[in-house]
Amino acid sequence: MGNMNFVSFRELRTSTAKISDMLTEDGKIVVTCNGKPKAIMIQVNETDFEDTLAVLNQVKLARAINNIRKAAQRSGASEMTLDEINAEIAQSRKVRRQRSVSSDV
């Protein structure tokens, strides 16, 4: 991981000024808990703050989509045909309608 700086939550709490300097110098720091990566701190400023958040949200979405794809591959759902998918949707809607009707009674 190159020259990545790792700091513990304890160090973050006790050496804030030092870690702030490290962040200014390197632009990113990995925060660990019990020796395992837990968070990433990245340097931002007022100008690029919102753009940085937007990029982070895109990364979070891409990870979620990737996890969904992996789950579909593990379960075999990724091999379903369009007809099978449409049948699943129709069945789910039928069950939902039946629940709705029975709860209205």
SVG drawing of the C-alpha trace seen along z (x, -y; Angstrom):
<svg xmlns="http://www.w3.org/2000/svg" viewBox="-63 -26 69 47">
<polyline fill="none" stroke="black" stroke-width="0.4" points="0.0,0.0 2.9,-2.3 3.5,-5.0 0.1,-4.7 0.0,-5.9 -1.9,-3.7 -3.0,-5.1 -5.2,-3.6 -8.3,-5.2 -6.3,-5.7 -3.5,-7.6 -6.2,-9.6 -7.6,-10.6 -4.3,-11.3 -2.2,-12.8 -4.7,-14.8 -2.2,-17.6 0.4,-15.1 -2.2,-13.2 -3.6,-16.4 -0.1,-17.2 0.3,-13.7 -3.1,-14.1 -2.0,-17.5 1.3,-15.9 0.0,-12.6 -3.7,-13.4 -5.0,-10.1 -4.7,-8.0 -6.0,-4.5 -7.5,-4.4 -7.3,-1.0 -9.1,0.7 -7.3,3.7 -4.8,3.6 -7.5,3.9 -8.4,1.2 -11.7,-0.5 -11.8,-3.8 -10.0,-6.1 -9.5,-9.7 -8.9,-11.9 -8.0,-15.6 -10.7,-17.9 -11.2,-21.6 -14.2,-23.9 -13.8,-24.0 -13.9,-20.3 -15.8,-19.0 -19.1,-18.4 -17.4,-16.9 -15.4,-14.5 -18.6,-13.4 -20.3,-12.8 -17.3,-10.6 -17.4,-8.7 -21.1,-8.1 -20.4,-6.8 -17.8,-4.4 -20.3,-3.2 -22.9,-2.6 -20.5,-0.7 -19.5,1.5 -23.2,2.2 -23.9,3.2 -20.8,5.4 -22.0,7.2 -25.4,7.7 -23.9,9.2 -21.7,11.5 -24.7,12.6 -26.7,13.2 -23.8,15.4 -23.6,17.4 -27.4,18.0 -27.7,18.7 -30.0,15.8 -27.6,14.3 -28.4,17.3 -32.1,16.6 -33.8,15.9 -36.0,12.8 -39.1,15.1 -38.0,16.5 -37.4,13.1 -40.8,11.9 -42.4,14.9 -40.7,14.2 -41.9,10.6 -45.5,11.7 -45.5,14.2 -44.2,11.6 -46.8,9.1 -49.5,11.7 -48.4,12.6 -48.3,8.9 -51.8,8.3 -53.1,11.3 -51.5,9.9 -53.0,6.5 -56.5,7.9 -56.4,10.1 -55.2,7.2 -58.1,5.0 -60.6,7.6"/>
</svg>
